[in-house]
Amino acid sequence: MALCFLLTSLYPDEPVGVIGCTEQYQFCISQSSGKDFCTELSGLMSNREVSKDNFPGANEVQLATLKLLVLSSRSFDISNVVSLNASWGLDGGISTGLPEDQWIIEVSGWAANTSTSLHTMISDYAIGAKSHDPVADTYVGPPKTAGERALCHRQKMRKAGGLALVHRNDLRYPTS
């Protein structure tokens, strides 16, 4: 005796939805005059654009910090987020429906993932990639400028037992 099951699937009138998002960046440098110098809100600049010409009044440590932030931002942007929160609502591969504010849930998730990755990369810079990657010398070089060397010393303090404490007092991470 054979058992047959008939499965009927109903599909929505609009089976596809699209979420689009773009990232914009703004970098600000504290000035001794009390008024911050800020770039326009725009796409991510290149490391070559981080210079005294483009950031008047910036000291060498500020320029080194900016280069680290640009490199980190280029490595971890929203394009690195590989999953959507909407996939959690699938039942056997079929969506049971999404709330009207699903795009807010997705963009908030992307922003949280990107922010966490950025914090991780900056902390990784402070402790050194070699602490967890024995071949880091093949892709990471020593600090080249006085500003890069000073940034290394500002970010970490060696402790007995090989631990490093990361200081984030010189960096501010806006969340909105």
GUNUMI-551922 format. One line per 5 residues: their letters; for each residue x, y, z of N, C-alpha, C, O. Coordinates in Angstrom, 1 decimal. Atoms other than C-alpha are relative to their C-alpha. Layout:
N
A	X,Y,Z,X,Y,Z,X,Y,Z,X,Y,Z; ...
//
This chain:
176
MALCF	0.8,-1.2,0.0,0.0,0.0,0.0,0.9,1.2,0.0,1.7,1.4,0.9; -0.8,-1.2,0.2,1.5,3.3,-1.1,-0.8,1.2,0.5,-2.0,1.4,0.3; 0.6,-1.2,-0.5,0.8,6.6,0.7,0.5,1.2,-0.9,1.7,1.3,-1.2; -0.3,-1.2,0.8,0.7,9.8,-1.4,-0.5,1.2,0.8,-1.5,1.2,1.3; 0.4,-1.3,-0.7,0.7,13.3,0.0,0.0,1.0,-1.1,0.9,1.1,-1.9
LLTSL	0.1,-1.2,0.9,-0.4,16.3,-1.9,0.2,1.2,0.8,-0.4,1.5,1.8; -0.4,-1.2,-0.7,1.2,19.5,-0.9,-0.3,1.2,-0.9,0.2,1.2,-2.0; 0.4,-1.1,0.8,-0.3,22.7,-2.1,0.8,1.2,0.6,0.7,1.5,1.8; -0.7,-1.2,-0.5,1.9,25.8,-1.9,-0.6,1.2,-0.7,-0.9,1.2,-1.9; 0.6,-1.3,0.5,0.4,29.3,-2.3,1.1,1.0,0.0,1.8,1.2,1.0
YPDEP	-1.1,-1.0,0.1,2.7,32.0,-3.5,-0.6,1.4,0.0,-1.7,1.6,-0.5; 0.6,-1.4,0.0,2.2,35.8,-2.9,0.0,0.6,-1.4,0.7,0.2,-2.3; 0.1,-0.8,1.3,1.3,38.2,-5.7,1.3,0.7,-0.3,1.7,0.9,-1.4; -1.3,-0.7,0.2,4.6,40.0,-5.1,1.1,-0.9,0.7,1.4,-0.7,1.8; -0.9,1.0,-0.7,7.2,37.1,-4.5,1.4,0.6,0.3,2.1,-0.1,0.9
VGVIG	-1.3,-0.5,-0.2,10.2,39.4,-4.4,0.0,1.3,0.6,-0.8,2.2,0.2; -0.1,-1.3,-0.6,11.2,42.3,-2.3,1.5,0.3,-0.1,2.4,-0.6,-0.1; -1.4,-0.4,0.2,14.4,44.3,-2.6,0.3,1.0,1.1,-0.5,1.9,1.4; -0.5,-1.0,-1.0,16.4,46.2,0.1,1.3,0.5,-0.6,2.2,-0.2,-0.9; -1.3,-0.7,0.4,19.0,48.7,-1.0,0.5,0.9,1.1,-0.3,1.5,1.8
CTEQY	-0.6,-0.8,-1.1,21.4,50.5,1.2,1.3,0.6,-0.5,2.0,-0.1,-1.3; -1.3,-0.6,0.3,24.4,52.8,0.8,0.6,0.5,1.3,-0.1,1.0,2.2; -0.7,-0.5,-1.2,27.0,53.7,3.3,0.6,1.4,-0.3,1.1,1.6,-1.4; -0.6,-1.3,0.1,28.2,57.2,3.8,0.9,0.2,1.2,0.6,-0.2,2.3; -1.0,-0.2,-1.1,31.2,58.3,5.9,0.2,1.5,0.2,0.1,2.3,-0.7
QFCIS	-0.5,-1.3,-0.3,32.2,61.5,7.7,1.0,-0.2,1.1,0.8,-0.8,2.1; -1.1,0.1,-1.0,35.5,61.9,9.5,0.2,1.4,0.6,0.2,2.4,-0.2; -0.2,-1.3,-0.6,36.1,64.7,12.0,1.3,-0.1,0.8,1.6,-1.1,1.4; -1.3,-0.2,-0.7,39.4,65.9,13.5,-0.2,1.1,1.0,-0.7,2.2,0.7; 0.0,-1.0,-1.0,39.5,67.8,16.8,1.0,1.0,-0.3,2.2,0.7,-0.6
QSSGK	-1.0,-1.1,0.3,41.2,71.2,16.4,0.2,0.7,1.3,-0.7,0.7,2.2; -0.3,-0.8,-1.2,42.9,73.2,19.1,-0.8,1.2,0.1,-1.0,1.7,1.3; 0.9,-1.2,-0.1,40.6,76.1,18.2,-1.3,-0.3,0.6,-2.1,0.6,0.9; 1.3,0.4,-0.6,37.7,74.1,19.6,-1.0,-0.4,-1.0,-2.0,-1.1,-0.6; 0.9,0.4,1.0,35.9,73.6,16.3,0.5,-1.1,-0.8,1.6,-1.0,-1.3
DFCTE	-0.4,1.2,0.8,36.1,70.2,14.7,0.1,0.3,-1.5,-0.8,1.0,-2.0; -0.1,0.0,1.4,37.2,69.9,11.1,-0.7,-1.3,-0.5,-0.2,-2.4,-0.1; 0.7,1.2,0.4,34.8,67.4,9.4,-0.1,0.0,-1.5,-0.2,1.0,-2.2; 0.2,0.2,1.4,34.7,66.0,5.9,-1.5,0.1,-0.3,-2.3,-0.1,0.6; 1.4,0.1,0.4,31.4,66.1,3.9,-0.4,-1.4,0.1,0.4,-2.4,0.1
LSGLM	0.5,1.3,0.0,29.2,63.1,4.3,0.0,-0.5,-1.5,-0.6,0.0,-2.4; -0.2,0.5,1.3,30.2,61.0,1.3,0.4,-1.5,0.0,0.4,-2.1,1.1; -0.5,1.4,0.1,31.5,57.6,0.1,1.4,0.0,0.7,1.9,1.0,1.1; -1.2,0.2,-0.7,34.6,56.2,1.7,1.2,0.5,-0.8,1.4,0.1,-2.0; -1.2,-0.5,0.7,37.8,58.0,0.8,1.1,-1.1,-0.1,1.0,-2.1,0.6
SNREV	-1.2,1.0,0.1,41.1,56.2,-0.1,1.0,0.5,1.1,1.0,1.6,1.6; -1.1,-0.3,-1.0,44.1,56.1,2.3,0.8,1.1,-0.5,1.3,1.9,0.3; -0.8,-1.1,0.5,45.9,58.4,-0.1,-0.6,1.4,0.2,0.1,2.4,0.3; 0.7,-1.3,-0.3,43.3,61.1,0.6,0.2,0.5,1.4,-0.1,1.6,1.7; -0.2,-0.4,-1.4,44.2,61.1,4.3,1.4,0.7,0.0,2.4,0.0,0.1
SKDNF	-1.2,-0.8,0.1,46.8,63.9,4.2,-0.2,1.3,0.7,-1.3,1.7,1.0; 0.0,-1.3,-0.6,47.7,67.2,5.7,-0.8,1.0,-0.9,-1.5,1.9,-0.4; 0.8,-0.9,0.9,46.2,68.9,2.6,-1.5,-0.2,0.2,-2.2,0.8,0.2; 1.4,0.2,-0.1,42.8,67.3,3.1,-0.5,0.1,1.4,-1.7,0.3,1.7; 0.4,-0.1,-1.4,42.8,67.5,6.9,1.0,1.0,0.7,1.9,0.7,1.4
PGANE	-0.9,-1.1,-0.6,44.4,70.9,7.8,-0.1,0.0,1.5,-1.1,-0.1,2.1; 0.0,-0.1,-1.5,45.5,71.1,11.4,0.1,-1.3,0.6,0.3,-1.4,1.8; -0.1,1.4,-0.6,45.6,67.3,11.9,1.5,-0.3,0.3,2.4,0.0,-0.5; -1.3,0.4,-0.3,48.6,66.0,13.7,0.3,-1.4,-0.5,-0.6,-2.0,-1.1; -0.4,1.3,0.6,50.5,62.8,12.8,-0.8,-1.1,0.6,-1.1,-2.1,-0.1
VQLAT	0.8,1.1,-0.6,48.6,60.6,15.3,-1.4,0.0,-0.5,-2.0,-1.0,-0.8; 1.3,-0.1,0.6,45.3,61.9,14.0,0.0,-0.6,-1.4,-1.0,-1.3,-1.8; 0.0,0.6,1.4,46.3,61.1,10.4,0.2,-1.5,0.0,-0.4,-2.2,-0.8; -0.2,1.5,-0.1,47.5,57.6,11.4,-1.3,-0.6,0.5,-1.7,-1.7,0.0; 1.3,0.5,-0.4,44.2,57.1,13.2,-1.0,0.0,-1.1,-1.8,-1.0,-1.3
LKLLV	0.9,0.0,1.1,42.2,58.2,10.2,0.4,-1.1,-1.1,-0.6,-1.7,-1.6; -0.4,1.0,1.0,44.2,55.9,7.9,-0.4,-1.4,0.5,-0.9,-2.2,-0.3; 0.5,1.3,-0.6,43.4,53.0,10.3,-1.5,-0.1,-0.2,-2.0,-1.2,-0.5; 1.5,0.0,0.1,39.7,53.9,10.3,-0.4,-0.2,-1.5,-1.4,-1.0,-1.7; 0.4,0.1,1.4,39.6,54.2,6.5,0.3,-1.5,-0.5,-0.5,-2.1,-1.1
LSSRS	-0.3,1.4,0.4,41.4,50.8,6.0,-1.0,-1.0,0.7,-1.4,-1.9,0.0; 0.9,0.8,-0.7,39.2,49.2,8.6,-1.4,0.1,-0.6,-2.1,-1.0,-0.8; 1.4,-0.1,0.6,36.0,50.6,7.1,0.0,-0.6,-1.4,-1.1,-1.1,-1.8; 0.0,0.7,1.4,37.1,49.4,3.6,-0.1,-1.5,0.2,-0.7,-2.2,-0.7; 0.0,1.5,-0.2,37.6,45.9,5.0,-1.3,-0.5,0.5,-1.7,-1.6,0.2
FDISN	1.2,0.5,-0.6,34.4,45.7,6.9,-1.1,1.1,-0.2,-1.4,1.9,0.6; 1.2,-0.9,0.2,31.4,47.5,5.3,-1.2,-0.9,-0.1,-1.1,-2.1,0.1; 1.3,0.7,0.0,27.8,46.4,4.9,0.0,-1.1,-1.1,-0.8,-2.1,-1.0; 0.0,1.1,1.0,28.7,44.3,1.8,0.6,-1.3,0.5,0.4,-2.3,-0.1; -0.5,1.2,-0.6,30.4,41.8,4.1,-1.0,-0.7,0.8,-0.7,-1.9,1.3
VVSLN	1.0,0.7,-0.7,27.2,40.9,5.8,-0.7,-1.0,-0.9,-1.2,-0.6,-2.0; 0.4,1.1,1.0,26.2,37.6,4.3,-1.4,-0.6,0.3,-1.9,-1.4,-0.6; 1.4,0.6,-0.3,22.8,36.8,5.9,-1.0,1.1,0.3,-0.6,2.2,0.8; 1.1,-0.9,-0.3,19.5,38.5,6.2,-0.8,-0.5,1.2,-0.9,-1.7,1.3; 0.9,0.4,-1.2,17.4,38.5,9.4,-1.3,-0.6,-0.5,-1.9,-1.5,0.1
ASWGL	1.3,0.5,0.6,14.4,37.8,7.1,0.1,-1.6,-0.2,-1.0,-2.2,-0.2; -0.1,1.5,0.2,15.8,34.2,6.5,-0.4,-0.8,1.2,-0.7,-2.0,1.1; 0.4,0.7,-1.2,15.0,33.4,10.1,-1.5,-0.4,0.0,-1.9,-1.3,0.7; 1.4,0.3,0.0,11.3,33.5,9.3,-0.4,-1.0,-1.1,-1.6,-1.1,-1.3; 0.4,1.0,1.1,11.4,30.8,6.6,-0.5,-1.3,0.7,0.1,-1.7,1.7
DGGIS	0.5,1.3,-0.5,9.4,27.7,7.2,0.0,-1.0,-1.2,-0.8,-0.9,-2.1; -0.2,1.0,1.2,10.6,24.9,4.9,0.4,0.7,-1.3,0.0,0.3,-2.3; -0.4,-0.7,1.2,12.1,27.5,2.5,-1.1,1.0,-0.4,-0.9,1.7,-1.4; 1.1,-0.8,0.4,8.8,29.4,2.3,-0.2,1.1,1.1,-0.2,0.8,2.3; 0.2,-1.2,-0.9,8.4,32.9,3.9,-1.4,0.0,0.5,-2.4,-0.1,-0.2
TGLPE	1.3,-0.1,-0.6,5.5,33.2,6.3,-0.4,1.5,0.0,-1.5,1.8,0.6; 0.4,-1.4,0.1,5.5,37.0,5.6,1.0,0.8,0.8,1.6,0.3,1.8; -1.0,-0.9,-0.7,7.6,39.9,6.8,-0.8,1.3,0.4,-1.7,1.7,-0.2; 0.7,-1.3,-0.5,6.6,43.0,8.8,0.4,1.1,-0.9,1.4,1.1,-1.6; -0.3,-1.2,0.8,6.5,46.4,7.1,1.3,0.6,0.3,1.9,1.2,-0.6
DQWII	-1.3,-0.6,-0.4,9.6,47.5,9.0,1.2,-1.0,-0.1,2.2,-0.8,0.5; -1.0,1.0,0.2,11.7,44.5,7.9,1.3,0.7,-0.4,2.4,0.3,0.0; -1.2,-0.7,0.5,14.1,46.9,6.1,0.8,0.7,1.2,2.0,0.7,1.2; -0.7,-0.6,-1.2,14.8,48.7,9.5,0.7,-1.1,0.7,1.8,-0.9,1.2; -0.7,1.1,-0.7,15.6,45.3,11.1,1.2,-0.4,-0.7,2.3,-0.6,-0.1
EVSGW	-1.2,0.4,0.8,18.0,44.4,8.2,1.1,1.1,0.1,2.2,0.7,0.4; -1.1,-1.1,0.0,19.8,47.8,8.1,0.6,0.1,1.4,1.8,0.3,1.5; -0.5,0.0,-1.3,20.1,47.8,11.9,1.0,-1.1,0.3,2.0,-1.0,0.9; -0.9,1.2,-0.2,21.6,44.3,11.8,1.3,0.2,-0.8,2.4,-0.1,-0.3; -1.2,-0.3,0.8,24.0,45.4,9.0,0.9,1.0,0.8,2.1,0.8,0.8
AANTS	-0.8,-1.0,-0.7,25.1,48.4,11.0,0.7,-0.5,1.2,1.8,-0.2,1.5; -0.5,0.6,-1.2,25.6,46.4,14.2,1.2,-0.9,-0.4,2.2,-0.9,0.3; -1.1,0.9,0.4,27.7,43.8,12.3,1.2,0.8,-0.5,2.3,0.5,-0.1; -1.1,-0.9,0.5,29.8,46.5,10.6,0.7,0.7,1.1,1.9,0.7,1.2; -0.6,-0.7,-1.1,30.4,48.4,13.8,0.8,-1.0,0.9,1.9,-0.6,1.3
TSLHT	-0.7,1.1,-0.8,31.4,45.2,15.7,1.3,-0.3,-0.7,2.4,-0.5,-0.1; -1.2,0.4,0.8,33.8,44.3,12.9,1.0,1.1,0.0,2.2,0.8,0.1; -0.9,-1.2,-0.1,35.3,47.8,12.9,0.7,0.1,1.3,1.9,0.3,1.4; -0.6,0.0,-1.3,35.9,47.7,16.6,1.0,-1.1,0.2,2.1,-0.9,0.7; -0.9,1.1,-0.1,37.5,44.3,16.3,1.3,0.3,-0.8,2.4,0.0,-0.3
MISDY	-1.2,-0.3,0.7,39.9,45.4,13.6,0.9,1.1,0.6,2.1,0.9,0.6; -0.7,-1.0,-0.7,40.9,48.5,15.5,0.7,-0.6,1.2,1.9,-0.3,1.5; -0.6,0.6,-1.1,41.5,46.4,18.6,1.1,-1.0,-0.5,2.2,-1.1,0.2; -1.0,0.9,0.6,43.4,43.9,16.4,1.3,0.8,-0.3,2.4,0.3,-0.1; -1.2,-0.8,0.3,45.7,46.7,15.3,0.8,0.3,1.3,2.0,0.3,1.3
AIGAK	-0.6,-0.3,-1.2,46.4,47.5,18.9,0.8,-1.1,0.6,1.9,-0.9,1.1; -0.7,1.2,-0.6,47.4,44.0,20.0,0.9,-0.6,-1.0,1.8,-1.4,-0.6; -0.9,0.6,1.0,49.0,43.1,16.7,-0.6,-1.3,-0.6,-0.9,-2.2,0.1; 0.6,1.2,0.7,47.8,40.6,14.1,0.8,-1.3,0.3,0.3,-2.4,0.3; -0.9,1.2,-0.3,50.8,38.3,15.0,-0.5,-0.7,1.3,-0.1,-1.8,1.5
SHDPV	0.5,0.7,-1.3,49.1,37.6,18.4,-0.9,-1.2,-0.3,-1.1,-2.0,0.5; 0.9,1.1,0.4,46.7,35.3,16.5,0.2,-0.6,-1.3,-0.4,-1.5,-1.8; -0.3,0.5,1.3,48.2,34.8,13.1,1.6,0.0,-0.1,2.2,1.0,-0.3; -1.5,0.1,0.0,51.8,33.5,13.0,0.6,0.4,-1.3,1.8,0.7,-1.3; -0.6,-0.5,1.2,52.3,34.5,9.4,-0.4,1.5,-0.3,-0.3,1.9,-1.5
ADTYV	0.4,-1.4,0.2,51.1,38.1,9.9,1.1,0.9,-0.6,0.8,1.9,-1.3; -1.1,-0.8,0.5,54.6,39.4,9.0,-0.1,0.0,-1.6,0.5,0.9,-2.2; 0.1,0.0,1.5,53.7,38.5,5.3,-0.9,1.1,-0.5,-0.8,1.5,-1.7; 0.9,-1.0,0.4,51.0,41.1,5.2,-0.1,1.2,0.9,-0.8,2.2,0.5; 0.0,-1.1,-0.9,51.6,43.5,8.1,1.4,0.5,0.2,2.3,-0.3,0.5
GPPKT	-1.3,-0.5,-0.2,54.5,45.8,8.3,0.1,0.8,1.3,-1.0,1.2,1.9; -0.2,-0.8,-1.3,55.9,47.8,11.3,-0.5,1.4,-0.3,-0.6,1.8,-1.5; 0.4,-1.4,0.2,54.6,51.4,11.8,1.1,0.7,-0.7,2.3,0.6,-0.3; -1.0,-0.7,0.8,56.4,53.7,9.3,0.2,1.4,0.5,1.3,2.0,0.4; -0.1,-1.5,-0.4,55.6,57.2,10.6,0.0,0.2,1.5,-0.3,-0.7,2.2
AGERA	0.0,-0.4,-1.4,56.0,58.9,13.9,-1.4,-0.1,0.6,-1.6,-0.5,1.7; 1.4,0.1,-0.5,52.2,59.1,14.1,-0.5,-1.4,0.2,-1.2,-1.7,1.1; 0.3,1.4,-0.1,51.8,55.4,13.5,0.6,-0.6,1.2,-0.1,-1.4,1.9; -0.6,0.5,-1.2,54.3,54.6,16.2,-0.7,0.5,1.3,-0.9,-0.2,2.2; 0.6,-0.6,-1.1,52.7,57.0,18.6,-1.4,-0.6,0.2,-1.9,-0.8,1.4
LCHRQ	1.4,0.6,-0.1,49.2,55.5,17.8,0.1,-1.4,0.7,-0.7,-1.7,1.5; -0.2,1.3,-0.7,50.6,52.0,18.8,0.1,0.2,1.5,-0.5,-0.6,2.2; -0.3,-0.2,-1.4,51.8,53.3,22.1,-1.2,0.5,0.8,-1.4,0.2,1.9; 1.2,-0.6,-0.6,48.6,55.2,22.8,-1.1,-1.1,0.2,-1.9,-1.0,1.2; 1.0,1.0,0.0,46.4,52.2,22.1,0.2,-1.2,1.0,-0.8,-1.8,1.4
KMRKA	-0.2,1.2,-0.9,48.0,49.6,24.3,1.0,0.2,1.1,1.8,1.1,1.1; -0.9,0.0,-1.1,49.7,48.9,27.5,0.3,-1.4,0.3,-0.6,-2.2,0.6; -0.4,1.4,-0.3,51.6,45.7,28.1,-0.2,-0.3,1.4,0.1,0.5,2.3; 0.2,0.5,-1.4,50.7,43.7,31.1,0.8,-1.3,0.2,1.1,-2.0,-0.8; -0.7,1.2,-0.3,52.5,40.8,32.8,-0.9,-1.2,-0.5,-2.1,-1.1,-0.4
GGLAL	0.7,1.2,0.5,51.5,37.4,31.2,-0.4,0.2,-1.4,-1.1,-0.7,-2.0; 0.2,-0.2,1.4,51.4,38.8,27.7,-1.3,0.5,-0.4,-1.7,0.5,-1.6; 1.3,-0.6,0.3,48.0,40.4,27.9,0.2,1.5,-0.4,1.2,2.1,0.0; -0.1,-1.4,0.4,47.4,43.8,26.3,-1.4,0.6,0.3,-2.4,0.1,-0.1; 1.2,-0.8,-0.2,44.8,46.4,27.4,-0.1,1.0,-1.1,0.9,1.7,-1.4
VHRND	0.2,-0.9,1.1,43.4,48.4,24.5,-0.7,1.3,0.6,-1.7,1.2,1.3; 0.5,-1.3,-0.4,42.8,52.1,25.2,-0.8,0.6,-1.1,-0.2,0.7,-2.2; 0.8,-0.6,1.1,39.9,53.6,23.2,-0.3,1.5,0.3,-1.2,2.0,-0.3; 0.3,-1.3,-0.4,40.0,57.0,24.9,0.1,1.0,-1.2,-0.6,2.0,-1.2; -0.2,-0.9,1.1,41.3,58.7,21.7,-0.9,-0.2,-1.1,-0.8,0.6,-2.1
LRYPT	0.9,0.3,1.2,38.7,57.2,19.4,-1.4,0.1,0.5,-1.8,-0.4,1.5; 1.4,-0.1,-0.2,35.0,58.0,19.3,-0.7,-0.7,-1.1,-0.4,-0.6,-2.3; 0.7,0.7,1.0,32.6,55.7,17.6,-1.5,0.4,0.0,-2.3,0.0,0.8; 1.4,-0.4,0.1,29.3,57.4,16.6,-0.8,-1.2,-0.4,-0.4,-2.0,-1.2; 0.8,1.1,0.3,26.5,54.9,16.4,-1.2,0.3,-0.9,-1.9,-0.6,-1.3
S	1.2,-0.3,0.9,23.9,56.7,14.3,0.5,0.5,-1.3,-0.4,0.8,-2.2
//
